[in-house]
Amino acid sequence: MSAANRVRLLAAAAVLAAAVTAAANIGVVSKVLGGDLVQFGDTFRARLTGIRAPQRNEPLGYEIYDFTKRQLEGQTVRLLTWTTDNTAAGIVYDEEGYARVQIFYGRLSGEKGGGVSFNEVMLKKGYARVDPQYLPEDLKHYYDLEKEARESGLGIWKGR
């Protein structure tokens, strides 16, 4: 990794600390950039871990983007980062430089509970497929959620 990339990643981690309340990992989604890509604060951008939604210019992409926007933009969410070593320095970033996260939204109760996994909602609706490259071991059940949506012909699986 180049020195410039290291500096960029460290800066992003610092922004994450400012954009998301450290004690509870609670933050407000300031902007939805794609079906699986959101922004916190002015600069911290994160992609939903373990899934990949279509881009806006792909089939159903704009519909899925619009769904994510309606559900998350301006909402207070609980954010769980995927890390390699349980430290902010160990946050996993994809090849585009986005942190990989799980987002819980809806009724949040306390630091460690409450809310619905938005990542799972996307899979259940057929709005995303599993991204095995960024799928943590404890989220392997995502394959079952994808399979159910595919067998039911939902979202991206319609007509397949």
N, C-alpha and C positions, 0 to 999 in steps of 0.2 A: 504494500500500500504506500502510495506516495506521501510525502510530508504534507502536501496541500490537502490531500484527502483526510489525513489524520487530523489536521487543524479543523477542517470542515466538520468532521464527525464530533470532535470535542466541543465545538461551538454549538452544534445541534443538541448535544447532551445538556449543555448549559441552558439553552433556550427551553428544552423540555422541563428542566427544573423550575424555570420561571413560569412557564405556561401551564404547568400542571402542579397542583398542590402536592408537595412531596409526601406529606404524612399519609394522605388518603388516596393519592393518585386520581384526584377528581379534577376535571377540567371542562371547559366549554369548547365545543366544536365551533370555531370561528368561521370555517368555510369548508364546504364539500367540493373536492376537486375532481372526483370520479366516483364510480360505484363502490370502489374499495379503497379510496384515498381521501383523507381528511386533513385539515389543518387546525392546529391549536395556536392561539396567539397570532403574531404577525408572520412567523417564519417556520415553526416546527410542523413538519408534514409527516404523516404516518400512514402506512398501508396495513390493511387488515391481515393478520398473520394466518397462514394456512389456507387461504382462499385467493382466487383470482376472478374478478368480475370482468365482463366485456368492457372495452373502451367505448366511449360515446359514439364513435363512428362505426361500431360493429353491430350486428343484429341484437336488438333489445338493449343496446348499450345506453341510449339516452333515457329510456324508461327506467332502467336500473339506477342510473345516476340520479334521476328525479326522485325515485323512491328513497335513496340514501339521503338526499338533500332534505326531503320532507321529514324524515325520521330523525336526523342528527343535527342539522345546522342550527346553531344557537342553543343547543341542548347541553345540559350538564351531564357528563358521562363519567364512568369509572374506566380508567385506562390501565391495562396490564401490558407491560412491555415484555417481549420475549428476550431473554438474556442468556448469555453463555455461561456466566459466572455469578449471577445474582447481584451485580453491581451496575451502576449507571454506565460505567465504562464498557461493560460487557453487552450492552444493548445490540441486538442483531439488526443490521441494516442490509437492505437488498442491493442488487447491482445498480439501482438508480439512486441510492443514497437515502431511501426512506426507512425509518424505524419500523419494525414489525410489531403490531399491537393487537390485543383483543380489546373490544369496546363493549361495555355493559351500559345499557341505557334503560329508561323507564324509571320505575320506583327504586331509588338507591337508598339502602339503609345501612349506614355505617361503612367502615373502611373495607371490610372483607366479605361483604355479602350484598345481596340485593341486585336488582336489575336483571335484564335479559341480555344474553350474548348476541350482539348484532351480527357477529361473524356467523353464528349458527342460524340466525334468522335468514341471512342471505342464502345459505345452503338449503334450508328447508323450503324456501320459495323458488328454488331453482335459479336464483339470480347470480350464482357463482359456482365455480367448480373448485375442488380441492387443489391446492398448490403444494405438491409433495416436497418441493425444495425448501419451503418455509413452514413446514408443519411440525411443531414440537411433538415430542413423544406422547405427552399427556392429552393431545388433541386428535388422536387417531380415530376417535369416534366420528370425526368429520366425514370419513369415508362412508359410514352408514347413513348419515344425513344426505349426502350427495346421491347415494344409491336410491333412497326413498323418493327424492325429488325426480330423479331420472326415470324410475319405474312408474311414477305417477304422471310423467309428461309435463312437469311444471317448468315455467320460465324458459331457460335456454334449452331445455330438454323437450320442449313441446314439438310434436311431430317427428320425433326421432325414434 
